[in-house]
Amino acid sequence: MSKIPVLADEDEPRAIDTHAHQPTSEFLHDAGGEMMQDAAERFGTDLHTWDYDEMVEEYHEHGIGKAVLLGWDAETNTGNPPVPNEYVAEVRDDYPDFFVGFGSVDPLKDDCVEEARRCVEDLGLSGFKFQQIAQGFDPSDEAHAELFSTIEDLGVPVVFHGGNSTLGACSPGGRGLKIKYGNPMLIDDVAAEHPDLQILIAHPAFPWEREQLAICQQKGNVYMDLSGWLPKYIDEQVLHYAATVLKDKVMFGTDYPMIRPETWLSSFEEHTNFSEEIQRKLLWENAEAFLGL
């Protein structure tokens, strides 16, 4: 089994996956439902499940020492149950040296602000994940300003989904999901109005990659990751920016379990020619700074 050079040289797993979901039924079956089955078919994978011991072992085998485990609550818009924030915290506590736990709050629920406070103050979660397409909301809408002000005051980062989503792909009407909510220009408004809120835009934001790059370059509090896409499919301009003007703001992520670490890293090794300095920044140093590790 090969590793890219900067990982092969490390005595201990060092890379950080900024975008991982549960390989269990809580996410893949319960929260995901039919829209997740649609996504799995587009990724060419199935929805069998496995446990966290196997997940952690898999990551360590490929030089990855930590993963951000994301919560999920899109109940209002999809009708599917959430991945409970307590569950994310429990998994984090079972593997404290590996998982960084991010909660999720449904912005369309009346108690979203209180739940955000509970996630940080009571459960000790380290940030939040929003999937605007699944959750069916426009983050720039003034109705959500209190939620983002609260998270800003709590001093933890957020992950927003960027770009299209394979959830509901090829189903009639895309199961009612609207990809317009994945436009990163909606996140630009949030970044401008909440300058102390640290924001990570997940995925190269197809078909809005240029908008995403412009936002990351102009807003000091906005970053991006490369999850959800194999490097061989990532736009060349994104990879160019990752090695130049955004070299301190782009991070590694997989979108586990839809994309597995070995598959992503193999594509990264084959289809990029980054210097060792850029590899280290992308694979762990930028994430360490963003997450405060």
HELIX and SHEET records of a PDB file:
HELIX    1   1 PRO A    5  ALA A    8  1                                   4    
HELIX    2   2 SER A   25  SER A   25  1                                   1    
HELIX    3   3 GLU A   26  ALA A   31  3                                   6    
HELIX    4   4 GLY A   33  PHE A   43  1                                  11    
HELIX    5   5 TYR A   52  GLU A   61  1                                  10    
HELIX    6   6 GLU A   75  THR A   78  1                                   4    
HELIX    7   7 ASN A   85  ASP A   94  1                                  10    
HELIX    8   8 CYS A  112  GLU A  121  1                                  10    
HELIX    9   9 GLN A  132  GLN A  135  1                                   4    
HELIX   10  10 GLU A  142  HIS A  144  5                                   3    
HELIX   11  11 ALA A  145  LEU A  154  1                                  10    
HELIX   12  12 PRO A  172  GLY A  176  5                                   5    
HELIX   13  13 ILE A  179  GLY A  182  5                                   4    
HELIX   14  14 MET A  185  GLU A  193  1                                   9    
HELIX   15  15 GLU A  209  GLN A  218  1                                  10    
HELIX   16  16 PRO A  231  TYR A  233  5                                   3    
HELIX   17  17 GLU A  236  ALA A  243  1                                   8    
HELIX   18  18 PRO A  261  HIS A  271  1                                  11    
HELIX   19  19 GLU A  276  ARG A  280  1                                   5    
HELIX   20  20 LYS A  281  GLU A  285  3                                   5    
HELIX   21  21 ASN A  286  LEU A  291  1                                   6    
SHEET    1   A 8 ALA A  15  ALA A  20  0                                        
SHEET    2   A 8 ILE A  64  LEU A  70  1                                        
SHEET    3   A 8 PHE A  99  GLY A 103  1                                        
SHEET    4   A 8 GLY A 127  PHE A 130  1                                        
SHEET    5   A 8 VAL A 158  HIS A 161  1                                        
SHEET    6   A 8 ILE A 199  ALA A 202  1                                        
SHEET    7   A 8 VAL A 222  ASP A 225  1                                        
SHEET    8   A 8 VAL A 250  MET A 251  1                                        
END                                                                             
